[in-house]
Amino acid sequence: MPSFSWSVWRGLALVLLPVAMALEEQVSVLGGWREVWLFRFFLNVLGYATIVIPGYLLIRYFKQISYLETGRGVCFPVIKACVFGSESKSGLLDDASGPPRNEVEASSPTRQALKLLFCAIGLQTSYLTWGVLQERVMTRSYGASEGKGGAEGGAPGERFKDSQFLVFMNRILALTVAGLWCVLFKQPRHGAPMYKYSFASLSNILSSWCQYEALKYISFPTQVLAKASKVIPVMLMGKIMSRKSYEYWEYFTAVLISMGVSMFLLSSGGQRHPSTVTTFSGVVILGGYIVFDSFTSNWQDNLFRYKMSSVQMMFGVNLFSCMFTLGSLLEQGAFFDSVAFMARHSEFAFHAVLLSVCSACGQLFIFYTIGQFGAAVFTIIMTLRQAIGILLSCFLYGHAVSVVGGLGIGVVFLALFLRVYARSRMKKSKKPAGQPQVQKV
């Protein structure tokens, strides 16, 4: 037993030592704990806990007193919807955001081609603009002015540092769009307890925070390739949470993606991020993004067993996301600091609003594209978007990619297209399902 305990402690020390060294060096470089990403992460989590813990205690209380049978009064419908719902699961439904698939198939080829072009342009425009703005906001200064001798003689400007505020901006606009959509278009009768959206909401805002924060430490092409490699943890989460089984080609393409990402990362020199501390921090944050995002997709997959549309899912998740991020921002005093930054820099205000608009419009294009053409066509469009995004980022922001790194990028996208091809072949060999696949928000 002592030898086992000693080996465990030694293993933990080997894991935590580089983290401690990285944080110590970051504190010395940045000049304070508030500038360290791990400190800000735990500060955000503490803010969410002040909402989650009281909510958990209230839900447990209402269930213990059998409020569904004994409750009365004006608040009864609200508490019933939030804590109990209708508790009726009826499988995945057709997405209410799009027409039935039989109507789609009956339309003319010309009209279908125009619709496909519309979806492709909408998705590419929304998410390419979003990617470029994301990198601009997180890696460049605002308010810098050039002196007579150039940039060296002018004011240095200041960078926006609070990734959580950007997450809040995205979520509040997405909540508004989803709410208007639910009001204007008929939706299925809602059945899921509202509190169940909070799980996906927490993991979603944490993954989004990691996505923004990672750009302070790594380049955008690295982030895109790392996001492509989340196929592997998604499969692992699916096995753990939903007992899913996967085909041999899914494992094969997952290995190919890992090889391509490894080739790119190992071949990337230190042109832009020479510090090993920065590289280590970026890898850890990206790992957090992949884990949180994998949980989000699998939890939403389980939630779709209730009677709901994708837009209702979008509304429920973004509702809790706004509550969590706004509460945490107000507790830290960061909300008004970010608003003051917007007031000082009108260019940042424009970028933040446009970033939110692109994110919300992109989600609507996702629902419409899958409702019209299915998940395979959507995946092809988004895979092309990732490839174009890397090229655009390298062109605009001067990221250098070596020959081996370029080969790694090619291997990743080859694996992604192989996944799309194999999945479409398998669907054709089976009987057509009665319901289209629903994209998770």
MARBA-954847 format. One record per residue (C-alpha): residue in three letters; x, y, z. Coordinates in nm, 4 decimals, padded with zeros to 6 digits. Example, Ala and Ser with C-alpha at 12.3 -4.5 7.8 and 13.67 -1.06 7.14 Angstrom:
2
  rest      east     north        up
   ALA   01.2300  -00.4500   00.7800
   SER   01.3670  -00.1060   00.7140
***
This chain:
441
  rest      east     north        up
   MET   00.0000   00.0000   00.0000
   PRO   00.2736   00.2589   00.0830
   SER   00.4537   00.1784  -00.2413
   PHE   00.1288   00.2259  -00.4338
   SER   00.0613   00.5622  -00.2639
   TRP   00.4171   00.6761  -00.3345
   SER   00.3803   00.5884  -00.7066
   VAL   00.0501   00.7756  -00.7254
   TRP   00.1965   01.0879  -00.5619
   ARG   00.5034   01.0681  -00.7854
   GLY   00.2800   01.0451  -01.0945
   LEU   00.0761   01.3476  -00.9832
   ALA   00.3963   01.5423  -00.9194
   LEU   00.5227   01.4661  -01.2706
   VAL   00.1928   01.5874  -01.4177
   LEU   00.1555   01.8998  -01.2042
   LEU   00.5199   02.0116  -01.2087
   PRO   00.5148   02.1558  -01.5633
   VAL   00.1824   02.3237  -01.4850
   ALA   00.3252   02.4874  -01.1718
   MET   00.6409   02.5959  -01.3529
   ALA   00.4374   02.7390  -01.6410
   LEU   00.2098   02.9330  -01.4067
   GLU   00.5031   03.0677  -01.2046
   GLU   00.6753   03.1910  -01.5200
   GLN   00.3503   03.3427  -01.6494
   VAL   00.2999   03.5314  -01.3225
   SER   00.6521   03.6727  -01.3431
   VAL   00.6054   03.7706  -01.7082
   LEU   00.2527   03.9101  -01.6859
   GLY   00.2906   04.0749  -01.3479
   GLY  -00.0070   03.9348  -01.1559
   TRP  -00.2330   03.6375  -01.0966
   ARG  -00.5332   03.8053  -01.2607
   GLU  -00.3533   03.7815  -01.5939
   VAL  -00.3042   03.4031  -01.5676
   TRP  -00.5603   03.2065  -01.7686
   LEU  -00.6001   02.9306  -01.5057
   PHE  -00.6832   03.1865  -01.2351
   ARG  -00.9442   03.3498  -01.4592
   PHE  -01.0869   03.0068  -01.5440
   PHE  -01.1402   02.9166  -01.1775
   LEU  -01.2790   03.2633  -01.1102
   ASN  -01.5386   03.2078  -01.3834
   VAL  -01.6246   02.8624  -01.2479
   LEU  -01.6739   03.0076  -00.8988
   GLY  -01.9124   03.2623  -01.0483
   TYR  -02.1143   02.9872  -01.2165
   ALA  -02.1187   02.7912  -00.8898
   THR  -02.3013   03.0756  -00.7139
   ILE  -02.5916   03.0108  -00.9536
   VAL  -02.5621   02.6335  -00.9950
   ILE  -02.5485   02.5377  -00.6257
   PRO  -02.8624   02.7323  -00.5152
   GLY  -03.0405   02.6046  -00.8266
   TYR  -02.9451   02.2450  -00.7466
   LEU  -03.0698   02.2816  -00.3863
   LEU  -03.4025   02.4271  -00.5050
   ILE  -03.4557   02.1484  -00.7585
   ARG  -03.3761   01.8855  -00.4969
   TYR  -03.6160   02.0520  -00.2519
   PHE  -03.9076   02.0640  -00.4981
   LYS  -03.8569   01.6985  -00.5887
   GLN  -03.8356   01.5877  -00.2255
   ILE  -04.1626   01.7561  -00.1258
   SER  -04.3419   01.6126  -00.4341
   TYR  -04.4261   01.9619  -00.5532
   LEU  -04.5742   01.8264  -00.8771
   GLU  -04.8604   01.6662  -00.6792
   THR  -04.8991   01.9206  -00.3969
   GLY  -04.7972   02.2519  -00.5529
   ARG  -05.0452   02.5268  -00.6352
   GLY  -05.0431   02.8994  -00.7056
   VAL  -04.9196   03.1420  -00.9685
   CYS  -04.5638   03.0022  -00.9718
   PHE  -04.6734   02.6416  -01.0244
   PRO  -04.6510   02.6410  -01.4113
   VAL  -04.3046   02.8017  -01.4050
   ILE  -04.1656   02.5641  -01.1407
   LYS  -04.3236   02.2655  -01.3175
   ALA  -04.1617   02.3610  -01.6502
   CYS  -03.8214   02.4307  -01.4936
   VAL  -03.7987   02.1300  -01.2587
   PHE  -04.0263   01.8580  -01.3953
   GLY  -04.1294   01.9316  -01.7553
   SER  -04.3732   01.6888  -01.9113
   GLU  -04.1263   01.3988  -01.8692
   SER  -04.2428   01.2489  -02.1995
   LYS  -03.9734   01.1234  -02.4345
   SER  -04.0771   01.0514  -02.7908
   GLY  -03.7527   01.0201  -02.9847
   LEU  -03.5923   01.2636  -03.2254
   LEU  -03.8335   01.4841  -03.4144
   ASP  -03.8153   01.6574  -03.7466
   ASP  -03.6461   01.9905  -03.7084
   ALA  -03.9151   02.2584  -03.7050
   SER  -03.6790   02.5045  -03.8651
   GLY  -03.7028   02.3378  -04.2077
   PRO  -03.9657   02.1853  -04.4349
   PRO  -04.0285   01.8089  -04.4561
   ARG  -03.7702   01.6176  -04.6540
   ASN  -04.0276   01.4875  -04.9034
   GLU  -04.1056   01.8463  -05.0030
   VAL  -03.7344   01.9086  -05.0496
   GLU  -03.6926   01.6088  -05.2752
   ALA  -03.9929   01.7163  -05.4869
   SER  -03.8440   02.0538  -05.5781
   SER  -03.6740   02.1097  -05.9146
   PRO  -03.2960   02.0520  -05.9599
   THR  -03.2437   02.4219  -06.0410
   ARG  -03.4192   02.5303  -05.7258
   GLN  -03.2233   02.2746  -05.5232
   ALA  -02.8962   02.4016  -05.6704
   LEU  -02.9882   02.7606  -05.5804
   LYS  -03.0789   02.6545  -05.2272
   LEU  -02.7501   02.4675  -05.1920
   LEU  -02.5592   02.7721  -05.3193
   PHE  -02.7492   02.9918  -05.0732
   CYS  -02.6644   02.7587  -04.7821
   ALA  -02.2979   02.7307  -04.8830
   ILE  -02.2548   03.1079  -04.9191
   GLY  -02.4391   03.1728  -04.5924
   LEU  -02.2325   02.9244  -04.3942
   GLN  -01.9008   03.0280  -04.5486
   THR  -01.9681   03.3991  -04.5038
   SER  -02.0899   03.3652  -04.1449
   TYR  -01.8149   03.1400  -04.0143
   LEU  -01.5212   03.2740  -04.2170
   THR  -01.6054   03.6256  -04.0986
   TRP  -01.6485   03.4914  -03.7456
   GLY  -01.3073   03.3194  -03.7541
   VAL  -01.1242   03.6254  -03.8883
   LEU  -01.2897   03.8541  -03.6322
   GLN  -01.2206   03.6096  -03.3505
   GLU  -00.8491   03.6170  -03.4215
   ARG  -00.8527   03.9959  -03.4684
   VAL  -01.0254   04.0625  -03.1358
   MET  -00.8087   03.8289  -02.9277
   THR  -00.4645   03.8900  -03.0798
   ARG  -00.4521   04.2554  -03.1878
   SER  -00.4554   04.5875  -03.0011
   TYR  -00.7176   04.8601  -03.0251
   GLY  -00.6516   05.2320  -03.0171
   ALA  -00.2918   05.2106  -03.1383
   SER  -00.1740   05.5223  -03.3225
   GLU   00.1301   05.5708  -03.5423
   GLY   00.3831   05.8437  -03.4766
   LYS   00.5744   06.0402  -03.7321
   GLY   00.8308   05.7683  -03.7606
   GLY   00.5768   05.4891  -03.7878
   ALA   00.4233   05.2594  -03.5312
   GLU   00.7164   05.2949  -03.2882
   GLY   00.6453   05.6608  -03.2229
   GLY   00.2731   05.6235  -03.1519
   ALA   00.0540   05.4989  -02.8703
   PRO   00.0729   05.1205  -02.8195
   GLY  -00.3029   05.0698  -02.7748
   GLU  -00.4632   04.8049  -02.5513
   ARG  -00.5874   04.4522  -02.5987
   PHE  -00.9239   04.3148  -02.4954
   LYS  -00.8660   04.0391  -02.2409
   ASP  -01.2039   03.9132  -02.1140
   SER  -01.3072   03.6151  -02.3250
   GLN  -01.6163   03.5606  -02.1085
   PHE  -01.7681   03.8919  -02.2198
   LEU  -01.7423   03.7827  -02.5837
   VAL  -01.9179   03.4572  -02.4940
   PHE  -02.1959   03.6610  -02.3291
   MET  -02.2296   03.8845  -02.6349
   ASN  -02.2641   03.5822  -02.8625
   ARG  -02.5179   03.4120  -02.6369
   ILE  -02.7446   03.7119  -02.5778
   LEU  -02.7905   03.7694  -02.9500
   ALA  -02.8367   03.3960  -03.0195
   LEU  -03.1002   03.3863  -02.7417
   THR  -03.2851   03.6788  -02.9011
   VAL  -03.2790   03.5216  -03.2480
   ALA  -03.3940   03.1821  -03.1180
   GLY  -03.6718   03.3420  -02.9111
   LEU  -03.8039   03.5370  -03.2097
   TRP  -03.7881   03.2230  -03.4244
   CYS  -03.9901   03.0253  -03.1679
   VAL  -04.2517   03.3005  -03.1551
   LEU  -04.2821   03.3450  -03.5322
   PHE  -04.2767   02.9772  -03.6353
   LYS  -04.4698   02.6868  -03.4873
   GLN  -04.2620   02.4618  -03.2609
   PRO  -04.3327   02.1215  -03.1000
   ARG  -04.4842   02.1245  -02.7537
   HIS  -04.1887   02.1430  -02.5154
   GLY  -04.1370   01.8482  -02.2792
   ALA  -03.7878   01.8600  -02.1240
   PRO  -03.7303   02.0034  -01.7719
   MET  -03.5610   02.3388  -01.8264
   TYR  -03.2832   02.2739  -01.5759
   LYS  -03.1437   01.9974  -01.7988
   TYR  -03.0300   02.2625  -02.0471
   SER  -02.7936   02.3997  -01.7813
   PHE  -02.5540   02.1039  -01.8172
   ALA  -02.5040   02.1634  -02.1894
   SER  -02.4949   02.5374  -02.1252
   LEU  -02.2114   02.5130  -01.8722
   SER  -01.9962   02.2924  -02.0930
   ASN  -02.0812   02.5100  -02.3944
   ILE  -01.9721   02.8393  -02.2371
   LEU  -01.6577   02.6779  -02.0937
   SER  -01.5654   02.5367  -02.4361
   SER  -01.6323   02.8768  -02.5969
   TRP  -01.4194   03.0492  -02.3326
   CYS  -01.1351   02.8053  -02.4009
   GLN  -01.1752   02.8670  -02.7740
   TYR  -01.1324   03.2433  -02.7371
   GLU  -00.8629   03.2183  -02.4674
   ALA  -00.6522   02.9718  -02.6674
   LEU  -00.5945   03.2315  -02.9400
   LYS  -00.3800   03.4278  -02.6942
   TYR  -00.1319   03.1403  -02.6906
   ILE  -00.1596   02.9566  -03.0245
   SER  -00.2250   03.0437  -03.3873
   PHE  -00.5651   03.0131  -03.5526
   PRO  -00.4562   02.7283  -03.7894
   THR  -00.3438   02.5255  -03.4861
   GLN  -00.6792   02.5830  -03.3204
   VAL  -00.8739   02.4757  -03.6308
   LEU  -00.6794   02.1501  -03.6618
   ALA  -00.7178   02.0787  -03.2908
   LYS  -01.0933   02.1300  -03.3256
   ALA  -01.0958   01.8811  -03.6125
   SER  -00.9298   01.6246  -03.3840
   LYS  -01.2169   01.6420  -03.1337
   VAL  -01.3648   01.3444  -03.3224
   ILE  -01.1658   01.1175  -03.0893
   PRO  -01.2886   01.2541  -02.7512
   VAL  -01.6445   01.2774  -02.8932
   MET  -01.6267   00.9036  -02.9690
   LEU  -01.4918   00.8345  -02.6201
   MET  -01.7678   01.0427  -02.4597
   GLY  -02.0246   00.8612  -02.6729
   LYS  -01.8990   00.5250  -02.5467
   ILE  -01.9001   00.6410  -02.1842
   MET  -02.2279   00.8376  -02.1780
   SER  -02.4458   00.6684  -02.4412
   ARG  -02.2852   00.3232  -02.4834
   LYS  -02.2395   00.3891  -02.8550
   SER  -02.0528   00.1552  -03.0881
   TYR  -01.8458   00.2725  -03.3848
   GLU  -01.7402   00.1253  -03.7202
   TYR  -01.3802   00.0380  -03.8085
   TRP  -01.3577   00.3275  -04.0571
   GLU  -01.4446   00.5733  -03.7793
   TYR  -01.1472   00.4546  -03.5751
   PHE  -00.9260   00.4601  -03.8861
   THR  -01.0140   00.8207  -03.9757
   ALA  -00.9745   00.9244  -03.6105
   VAL  -00.6186   00.7881  -03.6159
   LEU  -00.5513   00.9695  -03.9461
   ILE  -00.6714   01.2973  -03.7946
   SER  -00.4445   01.2477  -03.4932
   MET  -00.1484   01.1815  -03.7216
   GLY  -00.2188   01.4929  -03.9307
   VAL  -00.2560   01.7178  -03.6260
   SER   00.0650   01.5750  -03.4755
   MET   00.2546   01.6403  -03.8001
   PHE   00.1363   02.0006  -03.8054
   LEU   00.2102   02.0695  -03.4380
   LEU   00.5535   01.9047  -03.4391
   SER   00.6574   02.0838  -03.7584
   SER   00.5399   02.4253  -03.6361
   GLY   00.8406   02.6195  -03.5311
   GLY   00.8417   02.8986  -03.2801
   GLN   00.8038   03.1853  -03.5244
   ARG   00.4951   03.3281  -03.3602
   HIS   00.4936   03.1635  -03.0188
   PRO   00.8521   03.0850  -02.9217
   SER   00.7863   03.0427  -02.5479
   THR   00.7418   02.6846  -02.4275
   VAL   00.5187   02.8204  -02.1497
   THR   00.2855   02.9767  -02.4035
   THR   00.2774   02.6595  -02.6129
   PHE   00.2032   02.4445  -02.3068
   SER  -00.0751   02.6788  -02.1960
   GLY  -00.2294   02.6743  -02.5427
   VAL  -00.2287   02.2939  -02.5563
   VAL  -00.3925   02.2680  -02.2116
   ILE  -00.6636   02.5211  -02.3037
   LEU  -00.7322   02.3423  -02.6325
   GLY  -00.7609   02.0157  -02.4404
   GLY  -01.0208   02.1804  -02.2181
   TYR  -01.2113   02.3019  -02.5246
   ILE  -01.2190   01.9524  -02.6768
   VAL  -01.3367   01.7856  -02.3522
   PHE  -01.6113   02.0410  -02.2817
   ASP  -01.7310   02.0469  -02.6417
   SER  -01.7443   01.6668  -02.6561
   PHE  -01.9641   01.6605  -02.3461
   THR  -02.1914   01.9298  -02.4922
   SER  -02.2642   01.7386  -02.8130
   ASN  -02.3345   01.4104  -02.6334
   TRP  -02.5551   01.5717  -02.3675
   GLN  -02.7570   01.7544  -02.6326
   ASP  -02.7902   01.4269  -02.8199
   ASN  -02.9565   01.2793  -02.5112
   LEU  -03.1764   01.5872  -02.4653
   PHE  -03.3146   01.5517  -02.8186
   ARG  -03.4982   01.2402  -02.6979
   TYR  -03.7533   01.4830  -02.5614
   LYS  -04.0000   01.6496  -02.7938
   MET  -03.8169   01.9618  -02.9117
   SER  -03.6784   02.1320  -03.2211
   SER  -03.3211   02.2487  -03.2753
   VAL  -03.4252   02.6121  -03.2280
   GLN  -03.5830   02.5245  -02.8916
   MET  -03.2547   02.3610  -02.7969
   MET  -03.0733   02.6763  -02.9087
   PHE  -03.3057   02.8912  -02.6945
   GLY  -03.2781   02.6738  -02.3814
   VAL  -02.8987   02.6443  -02.3869
   ASN  -02.8434   03.0140  -02.4609
   LEU  -03.0897   03.1161  -02.1877
   PHE  -02.8779   02.9487  -01.9201
   SER  -02.5560   03.0646  -02.0876
   CYS  -02.6684   03.4281  -02.0565
   MET  -02.7566   03.3750  -01.6890
   PHE  -02.4225   03.2120  -01.6053
   THR  -02.1966   03.4524  -01.7957
   LEU  -02.3803   03.7696  -01.6913
   GLY  -02.3837   03.6621  -01.3258
   SER  -02.0121   03.5795  -01.3315
   LEU  -01.9224   03.9041  -01.5113
   LEU  -02.1179   04.1147  -01.2614
   GLU  -01.9672   03.9344  -00.9606
   GLN  -01.6145   03.9946  -01.0904
   GLY  -01.6873   04.3546  -01.1897
   ALA  -01.5705   04.2669  -01.5404
   PHE  -01.8973   04.3498  -01.7142
   PHE  -01.8680   04.7245  -01.6730
   ASP  -01.4950   04.7138  -01.7519
   SER  -01.5755   04.5467  -02.0838
   VAL  -01.8534   04.7960  -02.1578
   ALA  -01.6075   05.0785  -02.0832
   PHE  -01.3596   04.9173  -02.3266
   MET  -01.6343   04.9154  -02.5905
   ALA  -01.7034   05.2817  -02.5210
   ARG  -01.3341   05.3697  -02.5594
   HIS  -01.2891   05.1723  -02.8807
   SER  -01.5744   05.1918  -03.1288
   GLU  -01.3885   04.9541  -03.3610
   PHE  -01.3970   04.6836  -03.0939
   ALA  -01.7686   04.7460  -03.0346
   PHE  -01.8330   04.6947  -03.4055
   HIS  -01.6229   04.3776  -03.4126
   ALA  -01.7920   04.2327  -03.1018
   VAL  -02.1423   04.2949  -03.2392
   LEU  -02.0515   04.1600  -03.5840
   LEU  -01.8948   03.8542  -03.4179
   SER  -02.2240   03.7868  -03.2375
   VAL  -02.4310   03.8415  -03.5526
   CYS  -02.2161   03.5944  -03.7487
   SER  -02.2444   03.3357  -03.4715
   ALA  -02.6257   03.3633  -03.4491
   CYS  -02.6783   03.3660  -03.8271
   GLY  -02.4402   03.0731  -03.8641
   GLN  -02.6501   02.8630  -03.6257
   LEU  -02.9656   02.9364  -03.8269
   PHE  -02.7861   02.8416  -04.1497
   ILE  -02.6826   02.5154  -03.9819
   PHE  -03.0451   02.4261  -03.9056
   TYR  -03.1672   02.5228  -04.2518
   THR  -02.8889   02.3385  -04.4365
   ILE  -02.9389   02.0135  -04.2459
   GLY  -03.3164   02.0393  -04.2820
   GLN  -03.2801   02.0805  -04.6592
   PHE  -02.9844   01.8587  -04.7522
   GLY  -02.8886   01.6469  -04.4512
   ALA  -02.5808   01.6249  -04.2313
   ALA  -02.3412   01.4912  -04.4979
   VAL  -02.3706   01.7965  -04.7256
   PHE  -02.3464   02.0240  -04.4229
   THR  -02.0281   01.8505  -04.3050
   ILE  -01.8656   01.8908  -04.6477
   ILE  -01.9448   02.2639  -04.6515
   MET  -01.8083   02.3141  -04.3006
   THR  -01.4950   02.1085  -04.3725
   LEU  -01.4240   02.3304  -04.6721
   ARG  -01.4848   02.6301  -04.4471
   GLN  -01.2157   02.5100  -04.2064
   ALA  -00.9636   02.4677  -04.4896
   ILE  -01.0435   02.8121  -04.6344
   GLY  -01.0279   02.9595  -04.2832
   ILE  -00.6718   02.8332  -04.2360
   LEU  -00.5608   02.9775  -04.5696
   LEU  -00.7347   03.3087  -04.4955
   SER  -00.5757   03.3335  -04.1508
   CYS  -00.2280   03.2602  -04.2907
   PHE  -00.2792   03.5287  -04.5569
   LEU  -00.4184   03.7992  -04.3252
   TYR  -00.2063   03.7403  -04.0149
   GLY   00.1145   03.5978  -04.1602
   HIS   00.1189   03.2480  -04.0074
   ALA   00.4039   03.0399  -04.1537
   VAL   00.3313   02.6743  -04.2402
   SER   00.6139   02.4310  -04.3256
   VAL   00.5940   02.1578  -04.5892
   VAL   00.5402   01.8869  -04.3259
   GLY   00.2783   02.1055  -04.1581
   GLY   00.0981   02.1527  -04.4889
   LEU   00.1064   01.7767  -04.5422
   GLY  -00.0431   01.7298  -04.1963
   ILE  -00.3264   01.9706  -04.2834
   GLY  -00.3898   01.7685  -04.5994
   VAL  -00.4051   01.4418  -04.4013
   VAL  -00.6590   01.5919  -04.1573
   PHE  -00.8950   01.7100  -04.4299
   LEU  -00.8534   01.3879  -04.6265
   ALA  -00.9653   01.1982  -04.3149
   LEU  -01.2631   01.4315  -04.2677
   PHE  -01.3787   01.3789  -04.6265
   LEU  -01.3325   01.0026  -04.5878
   ARG  -01.5636   01.0141  -04.2849
   VAL  -01.8290   01.1993  -04.4842
   TYR  -01.7994   00.9571  -04.7777
   ALA  -01.8134   00.6440  -04.5596
   ARG  -02.1099   00.7750  -04.3613
   SER  -02.3061   00.8616  -04.6759
   ARG  -02.2355   00.5144  -04.8220
   MET  -02.3601   00.3488  -04.5051
   LYS  -02.6794   00.5561  -04.5056
   LYS  -02.7501   00.4617  -04.8673
   SER  -02.7047   00.0922  -04.7892
   LYS  -02.9630   00.1140  -04.5112
   LYS  -03.3320   00.1942  -04.5333
   PRO  -03.4055   00.5661  -04.5255
   ALA  -03.4846   00.6922  -04.1797
   GLY  -03.8112   00.8660  -04.1098
   GLN  -03.6496   01.1690  -03.9514
   PRO  -03.3549   01.3846  -04.0544
   GLN  -03.0520   01.4137  -03.8341
   VAL  -03.0597   01.7204  -03.6118
   GLN  -02.7476   01.9300  -03.5686
   LYS  -02.6541   02.0056  -03.2102
   VAL  -02.6019   02.3714  -03.1216
***
